[in-house]
Amino acid sequence: MNTHPLTMPIPEYFEEILDSVRDDTSGEVAQYISQLKNADPNPLALAMCTVDGHIYGAGDDEHEFTMQSISKPFAYALALQEHGPDNVFAAVGLEPSGEAFNELSLDGATNRPMNPMINAGAIAVNQLINGVESSVEDRVEKLRSYFSQLAGRELTIDRQLSESEIEGADRNLSIAHMLRNYDVIEDDAHDAVLSYTLQCSVKVTARDLAVMTATLAAGGIQPLTGEKLVDARVARLVLSMMASAGMYDEAGQWLATVGIPAKSGVSGGLMGVLPGQLGLATFSPRLNKQGNPVRGVEIFKRLSEDMGLHLMSAELLTQHAVRSIEKKGQTTVIQLQGAMNFSAAENFLFSITEHEFSGETVILDISRVPMFRPMGRRMIKEGLRRIRDNGFRVAIFDPDELLPDLEFSDGTECRQITSPEQMGDQVALT
């Protein structure tokens, strides 16, 4: 019998997703920052981190790029941690603006920025970090250090890019002067914009962003270190703002069609969060007219549809898809439970790679599964095929015939069992 360890097929699936969008060259790199204007438009990456700390990546997932506007939710989280929601709300509102990210506008009733995801709100939030009396360098170091804790490694700042960005920062300077005029910030306008620009110049990879967003998904617990970095209420507020305003004037359409709280950046990053489940990130530099990555948006649409990730989905989800793995004689029975979306199927795959199978036969019991998402179905099939290829006979107990005529990726078929009696004396299912 072959006893090689089972492997996870998720990175292979991710590569297929990347290949499906790789030839799309529509959009263009950000034109108003000279260093980004000359950036290579071709890198493409996808990464995911579950709240349990399982990381999967594909493509250029170790390629570093600057966070740009993706830094906004994390800076907002830090401000909320430092000052409390009421003090932050006094400086920045909570309403979607429906305007471009760099619009020169404030709430007409309060003279506050509409929300922390547009530049006016992000500059105001930045000025709260480390206290209003903080120097630029101390404030930026506080942000860099906090971002590093969220990522689980030391992050650095691209000083060359920040200098390039400051040279063309007339619009952000205008926003800062407007904020000073209405007493929203106290710093000199240039210092405020410099501090915000350095915040945006922190470098990350798609894998870093997946871990950082998974921290929000886990209610503030960093999935790799186990450190509590964000209060649960703060994480909820940040995710709420990402859902309503993270994609700027595309936010409403995004929430309806993709349904994943998300945030994009003009360097090409795009991150999303499924509360209680996982963090996702892509990198692709070409942007659409709203400033969102063209290929990244398409990847998220496919992930949402195939993997059942829409926030408003009414599927019966369970935190633990594998109800039990029991060995009876020469047969091992894996019993699943709940709807099989991506997160549930990932739990199944991780469980079988950790389990030391023995005996002759493995039976997958899906009698407690009400439905399969397309990607969940594919991942379950692939996991069962890999068990078979490791030397075991496999079968599936499917009394409701949710997966009729189950065919593996190599064209072979899996034995179907629709009643416990069909297994004879091997095992009795309950």
C-alpha positions as CSV (number, residue, x, y, z in Angstrom):
1,M,0.0,0.0,0.0
2,N,1.2,3.5,-0.9
3,T,1.7,5.5,2.3
4,H,2.8,8.8,0.8
5,P,1.3,11.8,2.7
6,L,-1.9,13.2,1.1
7,T,-1.4,16.7,-0.3
8,M,-3.8,19.7,-0.6
9,P,-5.2,20.4,-4.0
10,I,-6.2,24.0,-3.3
11,P,-3.0,25.7,-4.8
12,E,-3.7,23.8,-8.0
13,Y,-7.3,25.1,-8.1
14,F,-6.0,28.6,-7.5
15,E,-3.6,28.3,-10.4
16,E,-6.5,27.3,-12.6
17,I,-8.4,30.4,-11.5
18,L,-5.3,32.6,-12.3
19,D,-5.0,31.0,-15.7
20,S,-8.6,31.8,-16.5
21,V,-7.9,35.6,-16.2
22,R,-4.2,35.7,-17.1
23,D,-4.8,36.8,-20.7
24,D,-7.1,39.7,-19.7
25,T,-4.9,42.8,-20.4
26,S,-7.7,45.4,-20.1
27,G,-7.3,48.4,-17.8
28,E,-4.0,50.2,-17.1
29,V,-1.6,50.7,-14.2
30,A,-2.0,53.8,-12.0
31,Q,-0.9,56.8,-14.1
32,Y,-0.6,59.6,-11.4
33,I,2.3,58.1,-9.5
34,S,5.5,57.9,-11.6
35,Q,6.8,54.7,-10.0
36,L,3.5,52.9,-10.4
37,K,3.1,54.2,-13.9
38,N,6.3,52.4,-14.9
39,A,5.5,49.2,-12.9
40,D,5.3,45.8,-14.5
41,P,1.6,45.2,-15.3
42,N,1.9,41.4,-15.5
43,P,2.3,39.9,-12.0
44,L,-0.7,37.9,-10.9
45,A,-1.2,36.4,-7.5
46,L,-3.9,34.8,-5.3
47,A,-3.6,33.9,-1.6
48,M,-5.9,32.7,1.1
49,C,-5.5,32.3,4.9
50,T,-8.2,30.6,7.0
51,V,-8.9,31.7,10.6
52,D,-7.1,28.4,11.6
53,G,-3.9,29.7,10.0
54,H,-3.9,27.5,6.9
55,I,-2.2,29.5,4.1
56,Y,-2.6,28.7,0.4
57,G,-1.1,30.7,-2.5
58,A,-0.6,30.7,-6.3
59,G,1.1,32.7,-8.9
60,D,3.3,35.7,-7.8
61,D,2.1,35.4,-4.1
62,E,5.6,36.4,-2.8
63,H,5.9,39.5,-4.9
64,E,6.0,42.7,-2.8
65,F,4.0,45.8,-3.6
66,T,2.9,48.8,-1.7
67,M,-0.4,48.7,0.2
68,Q,-1.7,52.1,-0.9
69,S,-5.4,52.3,0.0
70,I,-5.4,48.8,1.3
71,S,-3.8,50.3,4.4
72,K,-6.9,52.2,5.2
73,P,-8.9,49.5,7.0
74,F,-5.9,48.5,9.2
75,A,-5.1,52.1,10.1
76,Y,-8.8,52.6,10.9
77,A,-8.6,49.5,13.2
78,L,-5.5,50.9,15.0
79,A,-7.2,54.3,15.5
80,L,-10.3,52.6,16.9
81,Q,-8.1,50.6,19.2
82,E,-6.2,53.6,20.4
83,H,-9.0,56.1,20.8
84,G,-12.3,54.2,21.0
85,P,-15.1,54.3,18.5
86,D,-16.8,57.5,19.8
87,N,-13.6,59.6,19.4
88,V,-13.0,58.3,15.9
89,F,-16.6,58.8,14.9
90,A,-16.2,62.4,15.9
91,A,-13.5,62.8,13.2
92,V,-14.8,60.5,10.5
93,G,-18.3,59.5,9.5
94,L,-19.6,56.0,8.6
95,E,-21.7,56.7,5.4
96,P,-20.8,55.5,1.9
97,S,-20.0,58.5,-0.2
98,G,-20.7,57.1,-3.7
99,E,-17.8,59.3,-4.9
100,A,-14.3,58.7,-6.2
101,F,-11.7,57.8,-3.6
102,N,-9.9,61.2,-4.0
103,E,-12.9,63.5,-4.1
104,L,-12.6,66.8,-2.3
105,S,-15.8,66.6,-0.3
106,L,-17.1,66.5,3.3
107,D,-20.4,65.7,5.0
108,G,-22.4,68.9,4.5
109,A,-24.0,68.6,8.0
110,T,-20.9,67.8,10.1
111,N,-17.9,68.9,7.9
112,R,-16.4,65.5,8.6
113,P,-15.1,63.1,5.8
114,M,-17.9,60.7,4.9
115,N,-16.0,57.5,5.8
116,P,-12.5,56.2,6.5
117,M,-12.1,54.5,3.1
118,I,-11.9,57.6,0.9
119,N,-8.7,59.7,1.0
120,A,-10.2,62.5,3.1
121,G,-11.3,60.1,5.8
122,A,-8.0,58.1,5.6
123,I,-5.9,61.2,6.1
124,A,-8.1,62.2,9.1
125,V,-7.7,58.7,10.6
126,N,-3.9,58.7,10.0
127,Q,-3.7,61.9,12.1
128,L,-5.2,60.2,15.1
129,I,-2.6,57.5,15.2
130,N,-0.1,57.9,18.2
131,G,-1.9,61.1,19.2
132,V,-2.3,64.4,17.5
133,E,1.0,65.6,18.9
134,S,3.0,62.8,17.3
135,S,5.9,63.4,14.9
136,V,5.5,62.0,11.4
137,E,8.2,59.4,11.9
138,D,6.8,58.2,15.2
139,R,3.3,57.9,13.8
140,V,4.5,56.0,10.7
141,E,6.6,53.7,12.8
142,K,3.5,52.9,15.0
143,L,1.6,52.0,11.8
144,R,4.4,50.0,10.3
145,S,4.9,48.0,13.5
146,Y,1.1,47.3,13.8
147,F,0.9,46.2,10.2
148,S,3.8,43.9,10.8
149,Q,2.1,42.3,13.8
150,L,-1.0,41.7,11.6
151,A,1.1,40.1,8.9
152,G,3.2,38.1,11.3
153,R,6.5,39.4,9.9
154,E,8.5,42.6,9.7
155,L,7.3,44.8,6.9
156,T,9.3,47.7,5.3
157,I,8.4,51.0,3.7
158,D,9.2,51.9,0.1
159,R,10.7,55.3,0.7
160,Q,11.5,55.8,-3.0
161,L,7.9,55.3,-4.0
162,S,6.7,57.6,-1.2
163,E,9.0,60.4,-2.5
164,S,7.7,59.8,-6.0
165,E,4.1,60.0,-4.7
166,I,4.6,63.2,-2.7
167,E,5.8,64.9,-5.9
168,G,2.4,64.5,-7.4
169,A,0.3,64.8,-4.3
170,D,-1.4,68.1,-5.1
171,R,-4.9,66.6,-4.7
172,N,-4.2,65.0,-1.3
173,L,-2.6,68.3,-0.2
174,S,-5.8,70.1,-1.2
175,I,-7.8,67.6,0.9
176,A,-5.4,68.1,3.8
177,H,-5.8,71.9,3.6
178,M,-9.6,71.4,3.5
179,L,-9.5,69.2,6.6
180,R,-7.3,71.8,8.4
181,N,-9.8,74.5,7.4
182,Y,-12.6,72.7,9.2
183,D,-10.4,71.7,12.2
184,V,-10.6,68.0,11.4
185,I,-6.8,67.8,11.6
186,E,-4.2,69.9,13.4
187,D,-1.0,69.0,11.5
188,D,0.6,71.0,8.8
189,A,-1.0,69.9,5.5
190,H,2.3,68.7,4.1
191,D,3.2,66.6,7.2
192,A,-0.3,65.1,7.2
193,V,0.0,64.0,3.5
194,L,3.6,62.8,4.1
195,S,2.4,60.7,7.0
196,Y,-0.5,59.2,5.0
197,T,1.7,58.6,2.0
198,L,4.3,56.7,4.1
199,Q,1.5,54.6,5.5
200,C,0.4,53.7,2.0
201,S,4.0,52.8,1.1
202,V,4.3,49.9,3.4
203,K,5.2,46.8,1.3
204,V,3.3,43.5,1.5
205,T,2.8,40.3,-0.5
206,A,-0.6,38.7,-1.3
207,R,0.2,36.2,1.4
208,D,0.8,38.9,3.9
209,L,-2.6,40.5,3.0
210,A,-4.4,37.2,3.3
211,V,-3.0,36.8,6.9
212,M,-3.8,40.4,7.8
213,T,-7.4,40.0,6.6
214,A,-7.8,36.6,8.2
215,T,-7.0,38.4,11.5
216,L,-10.1,40.6,11.0
217,A,-12.1,37.5,10.0
218,A,-11.1,35.8,13.2
219,G,-12.4,38.7,15.3
220,G,-8.9,40.2,15.8
221,I,-6.9,37.1,16.6
222,Q,-3.8,36.8,14.4
223,P,-4.1,33.2,13.0
224,L,-0.4,32.4,12.9
225,T,0.7,33.8,16.3
226,G,-2.6,33.6,18.2
227,E,-2.0,37.2,19.4
228,K,-5.1,39.3,20.1
229,L,-4.5,42.4,18.0
230,V,-8.0,43.8,17.4
231,D,-11.0,43.9,19.6
232,A,-13.9,41.9,18.2
233,R,-16.1,45.1,18.1
234,V,-13.4,46.9,16.2
235,A,-13.0,44.1,13.7
236,R,-16.8,44.2,13.1
237,L,-16.7,48.0,12.5
238,V,-13.8,47.7,10.1
239,L,-15.5,44.9,8.1
240,S,-18.7,46.9,8.0
241,M,-16.9,49.9,6.5
242,M,-15.2,47.6,3.9
243,A,-18.6,46.1,3.0
244,S,-20.2,49.5,2.5
245,A,-17.4,51.7,1.1
246,G,-14.3,49.6,0.5
247,M,-14.8,49.5,-3.3
248,Y,-15.6,53.3,-3.6
249,D,-18.2,54.1,-6.2
250,E,-18.4,50.4,-7.2
251,A,-19.3,49.4,-3.6
252,G,-23.0,48.8,-4.1
253,Q,-22.6,46.6,-7.2
254,W,-19.7,44.8,-5.5
255,L,-21.7,43.9,-2.4
256,A,-24.7,42.7,-4.5
257,T,-22.7,40.6,-6.9
258,V,-19.6,39.5,-5.0
259,G,-20.8,39.9,-1.4
260,I,-17.3,39.9,0.2
261,P,-16.2,42.9,2.3
262,A,-13.2,44.1,0.4
263,K,-10.6,46.9,-0.2
264,S,-8.5,47.7,-3.2
265,G,-5.3,49.7,-3.7
266,V,-4.0,51.5,-6.8
267,S,-0.8,49.4,-6.9
268,G,-3.0,46.4,-7.8
269,G,-3.8,44.7,-4.5
270,L,-7.3,43.6,-3.6
271,M,-8.3,41.9,-0.3
272,G,-11.5,40.5,1.0
273,V,-12.8,39.0,4.3
274,L,-15.3,36.3,5.1
275,P,-16.1,36.8,8.8
276,G,-15.4,33.7,10.8
277,Q,-13.9,31.9,7.8
278,L,-10.9,33.4,5.9
279,G,-9.0,36.2,4.3
280,L,-8.3,36.5,0.6
281,A,-5.9,38.6,-1.4
282,T,-5.0,39.1,-5.1
283,F,-2.4,41.2,-6.8
284,S,-2.7,42.5,-10.4
285,P,-1.6,46.0,-11.3
286,R,-4.0,46.9,-14.2
287,L,-7.0,49.0,-12.9
288,N,-10.5,49.7,-14.1
289,K,-11.9,53.2,-14.2
290,Q,-13.0,53.0,-10.6
291,G,-9.4,52.3,-9.6
292,N,-10.0,48.6,-8.8
293,P,-7.8,45.8,-10.2
294,V,-9.5,44.3,-13.4
295,R,-8.2,40.7,-13.0
296,G,-8.5,40.8,-9.2
297,V,-12.2,41.8,-9.5
298,E,-12.8,38.9,-11.9
299,I,-11.0,36.4,-9.5
300,F,-13.2,37.5,-6.6
301,K,-16.3,37.1,-8.7
302,R,-15.4,33.6,-9.5
303,L,-14.3,32.7,-6.0
304,S,-17.6,34.1,-4.6
305,E,-19.7,32.1,-7.1
306,D,-17.8,28.8,-7.1
307,M,-16.9,28.7,-3.5
308,G,-20.1,30.0,-2.0
309,L,-18.5,33.0,-0.3
310,H,-21.2,35.6,-0.6
311,L,-21.8,37.3,2.7
312,M,-25.6,37.2,2.3
313,S,-25.8,33.5,1.5
314,A,-28.4,31.6,3.6
315,E,-26.6,28.3,3.4
316,L,-26.4,26.1,6.5
317,L,-22.8,26.5,7.4
318,T,-20.8,24.7,10.1
319,Q,-17.5,25.5,11.5
320,H,-16.4,21.9,11.5
321,A,-17.4,20.1,8.3
322,V,-15.8,16.8,9.4
323,R,-18.2,15.4,12.0
324,S,-16.0,12.3,12.6
325,I,-13.4,10.0,11.3
326,E,-13.9,6.5,12.7
327,K,-12.1,3.2,11.9
328,K,-14.2,0.1,12.2
329,G,-12.3,-3.1,11.3
330,Q,-10.6,-2.5,7.9
331,T,-12.9,0.4,7.0
332,T,-12.6,4.1,7.9
333,V,-15.7,6.2,7.7
334,I,-15.4,10.0,7.2
335,Q,-18.7,11.7,8.1
336,L,-19.3,15.2,6.8
337,Q,-21.9,17.7,8.0
338,G,-23.4,21.1,6.8
339,A,-23.3,22.8,3.4
340,M,-20.1,22.1,1.5
341,N,-18.9,25.5,0.4
342,F,-15.2,26.2,0.0
343,S,-14.5,26.7,3.8
344,A,-16.2,23.4,4.6
345,A,-14.3,21.5,1.9
346,E,-11.0,23.0,3.0
347,N,-11.7,21.7,6.5
348,F,-12.3,18.2,5.0
349,L,-9.1,18.4,3.0
350,F,-7.0,19.6,5.9
351,S,-8.4,16.9,8.1
352,I,-7.6,14.1,5.7
353,T,-4.0,15.3,5.2
354,E,-3.5,15.3,9.0
355,H,-5.1,11.8,9.5
356,E,-3.1,8.6,9.3
357,F,-5.3,6.2,7.4
358,S,-4.9,2.4,7.7
359,G,-6.9,-0.6,6.7
360,E,-8.3,-1.2,3.2
361,T,-11.4,0.9,2.6
362,V,-12.4,4.6,3.2
363,I,-16.1,5.5,3.0
364,L,-17.2,9.1,2.8
365,D,-20.6,9.6,4.5
366,I,-22.5,12.7,3.2
367,S,-25.8,11.8,4.7
368,R,-25.7,15.0,6.8
369,V,-24.8,17.3,3.9
370,P,-27.7,19.3,2.5
371,M,-25.9,20.8,-0.5
372,F,-22.7,21.2,-2.4
373,R,-21.2,24.3,-4.0
374,P,-19.4,23.7,-7.3
375,M,-15.9,24.2,-5.8
376,G,-16.8,22.3,-2.6
377,R,-17.9,19.4,-4.8
378,R,-14.7,19.5,-6.8
379,M,-12.5,19.6,-3.7
380,I,-14.4,16.8,-1.9
381,K,-14.0,14.6,-5.1
382,E,-10.3,15.5,-5.4
383,G,-9.6,14.6,-1.7
384,L,-11.4,11.3,-2.1
385,R,-9.4,10.5,-5.3
386,R,-6.1,11.2,-3.5
387,I,-7.1,8.8,-0.7
388,R,-7.8,6.2,-3.4
389,D,-4.5,6.9,-5.2
390,N,-2.8,6.4,-1.8
391,G,-3.8,2.7,-2.0
392,F,-7.3,2.5,-0.5
393,R,-10.6,1.4,-1.9
394,V,-13.0,4.3,-1.7
395,A,-16.8,4.7,-1.7
396,I,-19.3,7.4,-0.9
397,F,-22.5,6.9,1.1
398,D,-25.0,9.2,-0.6
399,P,-28.5,8.3,0.4
400,D,-30.0,11.5,-1.0
401,E,-28.0,11.1,-4.3
402,L,-26.5,14.6,-4.0
403,L,-23.5,13.4,-6.1
404,P,-24.9,10.9,-8.6
405,D,-22.5,9.3,-11.1
406,L,-19.5,10.7,-9.2
407,E,-16.5,10.8,-11.6
408,F,-13.0,11.7,-10.6
409,S,-10.7,14.1,-12.5
410,D,-8.9,11.1,-14.2
411,G,-12.2,9.8,-15.6
412,T,-12.7,6.9,-13.2
413,E,-15.8,6.6,-11.1
414,C,-16.3,6.3,-7.4
415,R,-18.5,3.5,-5.9
416,Q,-21.9,4.8,-4.8
417,I,-23.6,3.5,-1.7
418,T,-27.2,4.6,-1.1
419,S,-28.0,2.5,2.0
420,P,-26.0,1.2,4.9
421,E,-26.9,-2.4,4.0
422,Q,-24.9,-2.1,0.8
423,M,-21.7,-2.1,2.8
424,G,-22.5,-5.6,4.2
425,D,-20.5,-6.5,7.2
426,Q,-17.8,-3.9,6.6
427,V,-19.3,-1.1,8.7
428,A,-22.7,0.0,10.1
429,L,-23.5,3.6,9.6
430,T,-25.6,5.5,12.1
